[in-house]
Amino acid sequence: MNCPVRRNTREKGMRRMGDAPGAGDPRGGEALDACLDGRERAAAMEVVRQVRRRVGARLEHALLFGSKARRQARPDSDVDVLLVFRRLPPDREPQASDAERIADKVARRTGVPVGVWSVSLEDLEQGRRTPMLVDALDDAVPLWPGADPPRVPFTPLDAAFCAARLLERVDEGGEKVARSLARGDDEWRRRGRDDLVRLCTAVLLLAGDTRPRRGDAIRAFLARNPRFPLSAAERAVLAWAARSYPRGHLEMDDDHPVPHPPTDPAVLLDLIERLRELVASRGAFAEKAVCFVHR
């Protein structure tokens, strides 16, 4: 018969070992030392401990990703933690919000800006992978457990999946732009700009290129699709969209003002529609042929 006191003591010890960064692989701890200072590491591990104990889903991996993992962080960079759960509902709720609340509380208490991103193992399956997830896993350093993080490729089926989701977002944006123009406010500038980025990003994804973000995606689209016909006014609109993001800015949604484009709004809307048709055509081909589209 097992002694309850000894069993509880042993279980607590096992939990402490399991909570240790790089547990099970000494290389994980060494890699973290090169990415995070002591305060950052302690804050990240506190988030992981609380998520494991308080979020109603089984955590499979907790990984450091982003600029800290790449060792390219600025002094004000966040500590980005990718949480890979065994299963999550389609909308990731309430687990994702619960994890974000935990990270916010730890950040306020410690002064370390910790952010979390919650995904499930299903998101790692072919045909559901996003480029940001593939890139995050490629850069990732294990927090918990110490085993190497899963690495997955970005495939044509993933590209077709992502392009379809981006087209859905653009379709939603068309209605918002129309309402904004009817009201006479400036919201159409931001949404039109972001939809151009979404469409250029989709074209790049369908060619297997996952890294360009925001303004860089527009510049990469222009460089890699020289035969796509563009008028001088359309080129001016794309240049406007590319330079409208603050330098180094990585988020799609921001509070920075978006200047008026250098042309009539009709030029922007017509260009969005032409790019939308291009993405739809290439997406259908990629899904059917199961290959990236380089043309």
KENUKOL-545434 format. One record per residue (C-alpha): z, x, y; residue in one letter; chain. Coordinates in pm, 1 decimal. Example, Ala and Ser with C-alpha at 12.3 -4.5 7.8 and 13.67 -1.06 7.14 Angstrom:
<pts>
<up:780.0 | east:1230.0 | north:-450.0 | r:a | c:A>;
<up:714.0 | east:1367.0 | north:-106.0 | r:s | c:A>;
</pts>
This chain:
<pts>
<up:0.0 | east:0.0 | north:0.0 | r:m | c:A>;
<up:-99.5 | east:143.8 | north:338.7 | r:n | c:A>;
<up:162.0 | east:188.8 | north:604.8 | r:c | c:A>;
<up:63.2 | east:-19.4 | north:913.8 | r:p | c:A>;
<up:203.5 | east:237.1 | north:1154.5 | r:v | c:A>;
<up:9.9 | east:523.2 | north:997.1 | r:r | c:A>;
<up:-308.7 | east:316.1 | north:979.4 | r:r | c:A>;
<up:-286.9 | east:224.3 | north:1347.9 | r:n | c:A>;
<up:-219.1 | east:584.9 | north:1443.7 | r:t | c:A>;
<up:-518.3 | east:702.2 | north:1240.2 | r:r | c:A>;
<up:-744.1 | east:436.8 | north:1392.0 | r:e | c:A>;
<up:-638.0 | east:532.9 | north:1742.9 | r:k | c:A>;
<up:-714.6 | east:894.3 | north:1666.8 | r:g | c:A>;
<up:-1055.5 | east:801.4 | north:1531.3 | r:m | c:A>;
<up:-1129.5 | east:598.0 | north:1843.8 | r:r | c:A>;
<up:-1035.3 | east:892.4 | north:2062.4 | r:r | c:A>;
<up:-1265.7 | east:1119.7 | north:1863.2 | r:m | c:A>;
<up:-1545.8 | east:862.7 | north:1879.8 | r:g | c:A>;
<up:-1501.0 | east:827.6 | north:2254.9 | r:d | c:A>;
<up:-1536.0 | east:1199.8 | north:2311.1 | r:a | c:A>;
<up:-1863.7 | east:1297.0 | north:2481.4 | r:p | c:A>;
<up:-2093.7 | east:1460.8 | north:2233.0 | r:g | c:A>;
<up:-1873.2 | east:1347.7 | north:1942.4 | r:a | c:A>;
<up:-2032.1 | east:1453.5 | north:1616.3 | r:g | c:A>;
<up:-2260.6 | east:1711.2 | north:1778.2 | r:d | c:A>;
<up:-2116.3 | east:1998.1 | north:1982.3 | r:p | c:A>;
<up:-2451.8 | east:2045.6 | north:2154.6 | r:r | c:A>;
<up:-2411.9 | east:1706.9 | north:2322.3 | r:g | c:A>;
<up:-2101.5 | east:1821.8 | north:2508.2 | r:g | c:A>;
<up:-2267.7 | east:2143.1 | north:2617.7 | r:e | c:A>;
<up:-2569.3 | east:1953.0 | north:2749.9 | r:a | c:A>;
<up:-2344.6 | east:1717.4 | north:2946.4 | r:l | c:A>;
<up:-2161.3 | east:2011.3 | north:3102.3 | r:d | c:A>;
<up:-2494.1 | east:2125.7 | north:3246.1 | r:a | c:A>;
<up:-2568.5 | east:1777.9 | north:3388.5 | r:c | c:A>;
<up:-2235.0 | east:1640.6 | north:3512.9 | r:l | c:A>;
<up:-1925.9 | east:1780.5 | north:3676.2 | r:d | c:A>;
<up:-1581.7 | east:1691.8 | north:3544.8 | r:g | c:A>;
<up:-1533.5 | east:1381.8 | north:3763.9 | r:r | c:A>;
<up:-1877.0 | east:1244.5 | north:3682.1 | r:e | c:A>;
<up:-1833.4 | east:1305.2 | north:3310.8 | r:r | c:A>;
<up:-1491.2 | east:1137.4 | north:3305.0 | r:a | c:A>;
<up:-1624.5 | east:833.5 | north:3495.6 | r:a | c:A>;
<up:-1925.5 | east:796.0 | north:3265.2 | r:a | c:A>;
<up:-1708.2 | east:816.6 | north:2955.3 | r:m | c:A>;
<up:-1464.6 | east:562.9 | north:3099.6 | r:e | c:A>;
<up:-1753.3 | east:319.8 | north:3141.5 | r:v | c:A>;
<up:-1860.8 | east:379.7 | north:2780.4 | r:v | c:A>;
<up:-1506.9 | east:327.5 | north:2648.5 | r:r | c:A>;
<up:-1465.4 | east:0.2 | north:2834.0 | r:q | c:A>;
<up:-1810.9 | east:-126.6 | north:2737.0 | r:v | c:A>;
<up:-1739.2 | east:-60.5 | north:2369.3 | r:r | c:A>;
<up:-1411.9 | east:-249.4 | north:2389.8 | r:r | c:A>;
<up:-1491.3 | east:-533.7 | north:2626.7 | r:r | c:A>;
<up:-1862.4 | east:-622.3 | north:2605.1 | r:v | c:A>;
<up:-1949.1 | east:-872.9 | north:2333.9 | r:g | c:A>;
<up:-2224.9 | east:-676.4 | north:2163.9 | r:a | c:A>;
<up:-2224.7 | east:-374.5 | north:1936.7 | r:r | c:A>;
<up:-2309.1 | east:-56.1 | north:2123.9 | r:l | c:A>;
<up:-2534.1 | east:183.9 | north:1930.5 | r:e | c:A>;
<up:-2598.7 | east:453.4 | north:2193.0 | r:h | c:A>;
<up:-2475.0 | east:544.7 | north:2539.8 | r:a | c:A>;
<up:-2707.5 | east:796.0 | north:2706.6 | r:l | c:A>;
<up:-2721.6 | east:977.3 | north:3036.0 | r:l | c:A>;
<up:-3067.2 | east:945.6 | north:3191.0 | r:f | c:A>;
<up:-3239.7 | east:982.2 | north:3523.8 | r:g | c:A>;
<up:-3213.6 | east:1267.9 | north:3770.5 | r:s | c:A>;
<up:-2875.9 | east:1383.9 | north:3638.9 | r:k | c:A>;
<up:-3014.3 | east:1418.4 | north:3285.6 | r:a | c:A>;
<up:-3322.2 | east:1599.8 | north:3418.1 | r:r | c:A>;
<up:-3098.6 | east:1825.9 | north:3630.7 | r:r | c:A>;
<up:-3292.3 | east:1721.8 | north:3940.3 | r:q | c:A>;
<up:-3013.4 | east:1525.8 | north:4107.5 | r:a | c:A>;
<up:-2937.2 | east:1522.9 | north:4477.2 | r:r | c:A>;
<up:-2574.7 | east:1521.7 | north:4596.0 | r:p | c:A>;
<up:-2590.7 | east:1141.6 | north:4639.7 | r:d | c:A>;
<up:-2763.1 | east:1065.1 | north:4305.3 | r:s | c:A>;
<up:-2610.0 | east:805.8 | north:4073.7 | r:d | c:A>;
<up:-2485.1 | east:876.7 | north:3724.5 | r:v | c:A>;
<up:-2727.1 | east:656.5 | north:3525.2 | r:d | c:A>;
<up:-2608.7 | east:537.9 | north:3184.1 | r:v | c:A>;
<up:-2843.8 | east:370.1 | north:2935.5 | r:l | c:A>;
<up:-2659.8 | east:134.8 | north:2699.6 | r:l | c:A>;
<up:-2847.4 | east:57.1 | north:2377.3 | r:v | c:A>;
<up:-2693.0 | east:-241.1 | north:2197.0 | r:f | c:A>;
<up:-2777.6 | east:-355.6 | north:1846.6 | r:r | c:A>;
<up:-2870.5 | east:-706.5 | north:1967.0 | r:r | c:A>;
<up:-2885.9 | east:-885.4 | north:2300.8 | r:l | c:A>;
<up:-3005.9 | east:-1230.7 | north:2407.7 | r:p | c:A>;
<up:-3355.2 | east:-1242.6 | north:2562.4 | r:p | c:A>;
<up:-3210.8 | east:-1248.0 | north:2915.9 | r:d | c:A>;
<up:-2951.0 | east:-978.0 | north:2829.7 | r:r | c:A>;
<up:-2674.6 | east:-1206.8 | north:2954.2 | r:e | c:A>;
<up:-2379.2 | east:-1210.4 | north:2976.5 | r:p | c:A>;
<up:-2357.5 | east:-863.3 | north:2823.3 | r:q | c:A>;
<up:-2563.4 | east:-683.4 | north:3089.8 | r:a | c:A>;
<up:-2362.5 | east:-837.0 | north:3374.6 | r:s | c:A>;
<up:-2035.6 | east:-758.3 | north:3198.5 | r:d | c:A>;
<up:-2140.4 | east:-393.0 | north:3163.0 | r:a | c:A>;
<up:-2245.6 | east:-379.1 | north:3530.2 | r:e | c:A>;
<up:-1908.2 | east:-517.4 | north:3640.2 | r:r | c:A>;
<up:-1732.4 | east:-251.3 | north:3435.2 | r:i | c:A>;
<up:-1945.9 | east:21.7 | north:3593.2 | r:a | c:A>;
<up:-1883.9 | east:-116.2 | north:3943.6 | r:d | c:A>;
<up:-1506.8 | east:-116.4 | north:3892.6 | r:k | c:A>;
<up:-1508.3 | east:237.1 | north:3757.2 | r:v | c:A>;
<up:-1727.7 | east:349.6 | north:4046.9 | r:a | c:A>;
<up:-1493.1 | east:196.3 | north:4305.0 | r:r | c:A>;
<up:-1184.6 | east:345.1 | north:4142.2 | r:r | c:A>;
<up:-1325.1 | east:695.4 | north:4088.4 | r:t | c:A>;
<up:-1565.3 | east:730.1 | north:4377.7 | r:g | c:A>;
<up:-1840.0 | east:827.5 | north:4131.5 | r:v | c:A>;
<up:-2154.8 | east:610.3 | north:4161.0 | r:p | c:A>;
<up:-2213.1 | east:502.2 | north:3801.1 | r:v | c:A>;
<up:-2493.1 | east:260.3 | north:3712.9 | r:g | c:A>;
<up:-2576.8 | east:106.3 | north:3376.1 | r:v | c:A>;
<up:-2893.9 | east:-29.0 | north:3217.6 | r:w | c:A>;
<up:-2852.6 | east:-248.1 | north:2909.6 | r:s | c:A>;
<up:-3122.5 | east:-275.3 | north:2641.7 | r:v | c:A>;
<up:-3130.6 | east:-362.2 | north:2272.7 | r:s | c:A>;
<up:-3277.1 | east:-193.4 | north:1968.2 | r:l | c:A>;
<up:-3549.2 | east:-459.8 | north:1977.9 | r:e | c:A>;
<up:-3666.3 | east:-314.5 | north:2310.0 | r:d | c:A>;
<up:-3742.5 | east:11.4 | north:2128.2 | r:l | c:A>;
<up:-3988.1 | east:-155.3 | north:1889.1 | r:e | c:A>;
<up:-4361.6 | east:-97.5 | north:1931.7 | r:q | c:A>;
<up:-4521.9 | east:-361.9 | north:2147.6 | r:g | c:A>;
<up:-4205.9 | east:-409.5 | north:2357.6 | r:r | c:A>;
<up:-4142.3 | east:-64.0 | north:2504.9 | r:r | c:A>;
<up:-4159.0 | east:-19.2 | north:2879.4 | r:t | c:A>;
<up:-4257.5 | east:313.2 | north:3035.0 | r:p | c:A>;
<up:-3925.6 | east:343.7 | north:3212.9 | r:m | c:A>;
<up:-3741.8 | east:303.5 | north:2882.0 | r:l | c:A>;
<up:-3967.0 | east:555.0 | north:2705.8 | r:v | c:A>;
<up:-3918.0 | east:802.1 | north:2991.0 | r:d | c:A>;
<up:-3542.2 | east:740.4 | north:3001.8 | r:a | c:A>;
<up:-3511.9 | east:810.2 | north:2630.1 | r:l | c:A>;
<up:-3727.8 | east:1119.0 | north:2662.5 | r:d | c:A>;
<up:-3493.7 | east:1260.1 | north:2930.4 | r:d | c:A>;
<up:-3170.8 | east:1130.0 | north:2776.1 | r:a | c:A>;
<up:-2860.5 | east:1332.8 | north:2697.2 | r:v | c:A>;
<up:-2610.5 | east:1170.3 | north:2456.5 | r:p | c:A>;
<up:-2280.4 | east:1044.1 | north:2592.8 | r:l | c:A>;
<up:-2175.4 | east:853.1 | north:2281.3 | r:w | c:A>;
<up:-2209.0 | east:919.5 | north:1992.9 | r:p | c:A>;
<up:-2322.9 | east:1281.4 | north:1986.0 | r:g | c:A>;
<up:-2633.4 | east:1227.4 | north:1774.0 | r:a | c:A>;
<up:-2973.4 | east:1288.3 | north:1928.9 | r:d | c:A>;
<up:-3094.7 | east:980.5 | north:2117.5 | r:p | c:A>;
<up:-3388.0 | east:783.0 | north:1978.9 | r:p | c:A>;
<up:-3724.0 | east:904.9 | north:2108.6 | r:r | c:A>;
<up:-4018.5 | east:666.0 | north:2100.7 | r:v | c:A>;
<up:-4381.3 | east:701.4 | north:2210.4 | r:p | c:A>;
<up:-4559.8 | east:472.4 | north:2453.1 | r:f | c:A>;
<up:-4843.9 | east:305.2 | north:2262.6 | r:t | c:A>;
<up:-5146.8 | east:93.1 | north:2360.3 | r:p | c:A>;
<up:-4965.1 | east:-217.2 | north:2236.2 | r:l | c:A>;
<up:-4674.4 | east:-132.8 | north:2464.2 | r:d | c:A>;
<up:-4918.5 | east:-86.3 | north:2752.0 | r:a | c:A>;
<up:-5078.7 | east:-425.5 | north:2689.2 | r:a | c:A>;
<up:-4734.4 | east:-588.0 | north:2672.3 | r:f | c:A>;
<up:-4624.8 | east:-429.5 | north:3000.9 | r:c | c:A>;
<up:-4953.6 | east:-509.3 | north:3176.3 | r:a | c:A>;
<up:-4917.5 | east:-874.8 | north:3079.5 | r:a | c:A>;
<up:-4563.8 | east:-884.7 | north:3220.7 | r:r | c:A>;
<up:-4683.1 | east:-723.5 | north:3544.0 | r:l | c:A>;
<up:-4961.6 | east:-980.6 | north:3573.6 | r:l | c:A>;
<up:-4701.2 | east:-1255.0 | north:3541.3 | r:e | c:A>;
<up:-4507.4 | east:-1101.3 | north:3828.8 | r:r | c:A>;
<up:-4822.6 | east:-1079.9 | north:4039.3 | r:v | c:A>;
<up:-4901.1 | east:-1445.9 | north:3969.8 | r:d | c:A>;
<up:-4552.6 | east:-1536.8 | north:4091.4 | r:e | c:A>;
<up:-4610.4 | east:-1324.9 | north:4399.0 | r:g | c:A>;
<up:-4930.7 | east:-1507.0 | north:4490.1 | r:g | c:A>;
<up:-4736.9 | east:-1825.8 | north:4556.5 | r:e | c:A>;
<up:-4473.2 | east:-1641.2 | north:4758.7 | r:k | c:A>;
<up:-4735.6 | east:-1468.1 | north:4970.8 | r:v | c:A>;
<up:-4911.6 | east:-1798.0 | north:5040.7 | r:a | c:A>;
<up:-4584.6 | east:-1963.9 | north:5148.3 | r:r | c:A>;
<up:-4493.7 | east:-1667.3 | north:5367.3 | r:s | c:A>;
<up:-4829.2 | east:-1672.3 | north:5544.7 | r:l | c:A>;
<up:-4795.4 | east:-2048.9 | north:5597.1 | r:a | c:A>;
<up:-4448.2 | east:-2000.4 | north:5748.2 | r:r | c:A>;
<up:-4569.6 | east:-1719.0 | north:5969.1 | r:g | c:A>;
<up:-4298.3 | east:-1470.8 | north:5861.8 | r:d | c:A>;
<up:-4342.5 | east:-1114.1 | north:5739.2 | r:d | c:A>;
<up:-4231.3 | east:-1145.8 | north:5375.8 | r:e | c:A>;
<up:-4594.7 | east:-1144.1 | north:5257.2 | r:w | c:A>;
<up:-4621.5 | east:-778.6 | north:5359.3 | r:r | c:A>;
<up:-4352.3 | east:-665.3 | north:5117.9 | r:r | c:A>;
<up:-4466.0 | east:-884.0 | north:4831.0 | r:r | c:A>;
<up:-4832.7 | east:-797.5 | north:4879.2 | r:g | c:A>;
<up:-4749.6 | east:-427.5 | north:4890.7 | r:r | c:A>;
<up:-4537.3 | east:-450.9 | north:4574.8 | r:d | c:A>;
<up:-4805.3 | east:-646.5 | north:4389.7 | r:d | c:A>;
<up:-5059.6 | east:-374.0 | north:4469.8 | r:l | c:A>;
<up:-4818.4 | east:-122.1 | north:4317.7 | r:v | c:A>;
<up:-4767.5 | east:-340.4 | north:4009.8 | r:r | c:A>;
<up:-5141.7 | east:-367.4 | north:3951.2 | r:l | c:A>;
<up:-5212.1 | east:3.6 | north:4003.0 | r:c | c:A>;
<up:-4921.5 | east:79.4 | north:3770.2 | r:t | c:A>;
<up:-5065.6 | east:-155.6 | north:3507.1 | r:a | c:A>;
<up:-5403.6 | east:21.4 | north:3518.5 | r:v | c:A>;
<up:-5230.3 | east:356.8 | north:3469.2 | r:l | c:A>;
<up:-5017.8 | east:225.3 | north:3181.2 | r:l | c:A>;
<up:-5326.1 | east:96.6 | north:3003.9 | r:l | c:A>;
<up:-5459.9 | east:452.4 | north:3024.7 | r:a | c:A>;
<up:-5135.8 | east:587.8 | north:2874.9 | r:g | c:A>;
<up:-4996.8 | east:726.9 | north:3200.3 | r:d | c:A>;
<up:-4631.0 | east:625.6 | north:3235.5 | r:t | c:A>;
<up:-4485.2 | east:855.3 | north:3499.4 | r:r | c:A>;
<up:-4626.7 | east:764.4 | north:3844.3 | r:p | c:A>;
<up:-4398.7 | east:533.6 | north:4041.0 | r:r | c:A>;
<up:-4442.0 | east:327.3 | north:4356.2 | r:r | c:A>;
<up:-4659.8 | east:504.4 | north:4613.0 | r:g | c:A>;
<up:-4748.4 | east:773.6 | north:4359.8 | r:d | c:A>;
<up:-4891.4 | east:504.0 | north:4132.5 | r:a | c:A>;
<up:-5139.8 | east:403.2 | north:4402.8 | r:i | c:A>;
<up:-5241.6 | east:761.5 | north:4468.0 | r:r | c:A>;
<up:-5282.5 | east:824.4 | north:4094.0 | r:a | c:A>;
<up:-5491.1 | east:508.1 | north:4056.3 | r:f | c:A>;
<up:-5729.4 | east:625.7 | north:4327.4 | r:l | c:A>;
<up:-5757.6 | east:973.8 | north:4177.7 | r:a | c:A>;
<up:-5820.9 | east:851.1 | north:3822.3 | r:r | c:A>;
<up:-6049.6 | east:557.7 | north:3896.2 | r:n | c:A>;
<up:-6304.3 | east:704.7 | north:4139.4 | r:p | c:A>;
<up:-6575.1 | east:459.2 | north:4030.2 | r:r | c:A>;
<up:-6374.7 | east:147.1 | north:4112.5 | r:f | c:A>;
<up:-6559.9 | east:7.6 | north:4416.7 | r:p | c:A>;
<up:-6351.5 | east:-1.2 | north:4732.0 | r:l | c:A>;
<up:-6449.9 | east:-77.3 | north:5089.0 | r:s | c:A>;
<up:-6312.1 | east:128.7 | north:5374.8 | r:a | c:A>;
<up:-6076.7 | east:-157.3 | north:5461.3 | r:a | c:A>;
<up:-5947.8 | east:-174.3 | north:5103.3 | r:e | c:A>;
<up:-5888.2 | east:200.5 | north:5095.1 | r:r | c:A>;
<up:-5693.7 | east:166.1 | north:5418.3 | r:a | c:A>;
<up:-5478.2 | east:-106.8 | north:5261.3 | r:v | c:A>;
<up:-5402.4 | east:109.2 | north:4957.2 | r:l | c:A>;
<up:-5313.0 | east:405.0 | north:5179.5 | r:a | c:A>;
<up:-5082.7 | east:176.6 | north:5381.2 | r:w | c:A>;
<up:-4909.0 | east:54.4 | north:5065.5 | r:a | c:A>;
<up:-4864.0 | east:407.8 | north:4930.1 | r:a | c:A>;
<up:-4701.0 | east:545.0 | north:5244.8 | r:r | c:A>;
<up:-4484.0 | east:237.6 | north:5316.9 | r:s | c:A>;
<up:-4212.9 | east:346.1 | north:5070.7 | r:y | c:A>;
<up:-3942.9 | east:578.2 | north:5206.1 | r:p | c:A>;
<up:-3980.3 | east:933.9 | north:5082.7 | r:r | c:A>;
<up:-3818.6 | east:975.3 | north:4742.0 | r:g | c:A>;
<up:-3759.2 | east:600.1 | north:4705.3 | r:h | c:A>;
<up:-3775.4 | east:474.9 | north:4346.4 | r:l | c:A>;
<up:-3674.4 | east:108.9 | north:4358.8 | r:e | c:A>;
<up:-3927.5 | east:-173.1 | north:4384.9 | r:m | c:A>;
<up:-3695.7 | east:-389.4 | north:4595.5 | r:d | c:A>;
<up:-3556.5 | east:-233.9 | north:4913.0 | r:d | c:A>;
<up:-3438.2 | east:-330.0 | north:5260.6 | r:d | c:A>;
<up:-3666.8 | east:-95.5 | north:5450.0 | r:h | c:A>;
<up:-3911.5 | east:-271.1 | north:5684.5 | r:p | c:A>;
<up:-4272.6 | east:-286.4 | north:5568.1 | r:v | c:A>;
<up:-4520.3 | east:-237.7 | north:5852.9 | r:p | c:A>;
<up:-4819.0 | east:-464.7 | north:5907.4 | r:h | c:A>;
<up:-5122.2 | east:-354.0 | north:5705.1 | r:p | c:A>;
<up:-5411.6 | east:-208.1 | north:5903.6 | r:p | c:A>;
<up:-5639.8 | east:-499.9 | north:5814.2 | r:t | c:A>;
<up:-5645.2 | east:-876.2 | north:5796.5 | r:d | c:A>;
<up:-5422.0 | east:-1025.6 | north:5519.6 | r:p | c:A>;
<up:-5737.1 | east:-1158.8 | north:5351.0 | r:a | c:A>;
<up:-5840.8 | east:-802.6 | north:5262.6 | r:v | c:A>;
<up:-5506.3 | east:-746.9 | north:5088.8 | r:l | c:A>;
<up:-5528.5 | east:-1074.4 | north:4897.6 | r:l | c:A>;
<up:-5888.1 | east:-1014.2 | north:4787.3 | r:d | c:A>;
<up:-5798.7 | east:-665.0 | north:4665.6 | r:l | c:A>;
<up:-5503.0 | east:-798.9 | north:4468.2 | r:i | c:A>;
<up:-5732.5 | east:-1047.7 | north:4296.0 | r:e | c:A>;
<up:-5993.0 | east:-782.9 | north:4208.5 | r:r | c:A>;
<up:-5727.8 | east:-551.0 | north:4067.3 | r:l | c:A>;
<up:-5578.8 | east:-841.7 | north:3877.9 | r:r | c:A>;
<up:-5912.7 | east:-905.6 | north:3706.5 | r:e | c:A>;
<up:-5940.9 | east:-534.9 | north:3622.0 | r:l | c:A>;
<up:-5595.6 | east:-530.3 | north:3460.4 | r:v | c:A>;
<up:-5661.1 | east:-849.0 | north:3264.0 | r:a | c:A>;
<up:-5990.0 | east:-711.7 | north:3128.4 | r:s | c:A>;
<up:-5847.9 | east:-372.3 | north:3032.0 | r:r | c:A>;
<up:-5533.7 | east:-527.9 | north:2888.7 | r:g | c:A>;
<up:-5732.9 | east:-752.1 | north:2656.2 | r:a | c:A>;
<up:-5939.9 | east:-454.0 | north:2540.8 | r:f | c:A>;
<up:-5633.2 | east:-235.4 | north:2478.5 | r:a | c:A>;
<up:-5464.2 | east:-506.4 | north:2273.4 | r:e | c:A>;
<up:-5774.0 | east:-575.2 | north:2064.8 | r:k | c:A>;
<up:-5885.8 | east:-214.8 | north:2009.8 | r:a | c:A>;
<up:-5528.4 | east:-73.6 | north:1997.2 | r:v | c:A>;
<up:-5628.6 | east:216.5 | north:2218.4 | r:c | c:A>;
<up:-5570.5 | east:333.3 | north:2572.0 | r:f | c:A>;
<up:-5843.8 | east:251.3 | north:2820.9 | r:v | c:A>;
<up:-5987.4 | east:552.9 | north:3004.3 | r:h | c:A>;
<up:-6273.4 | east:429.6 | north:3218.1 | r:r | c:A>;
</pts>
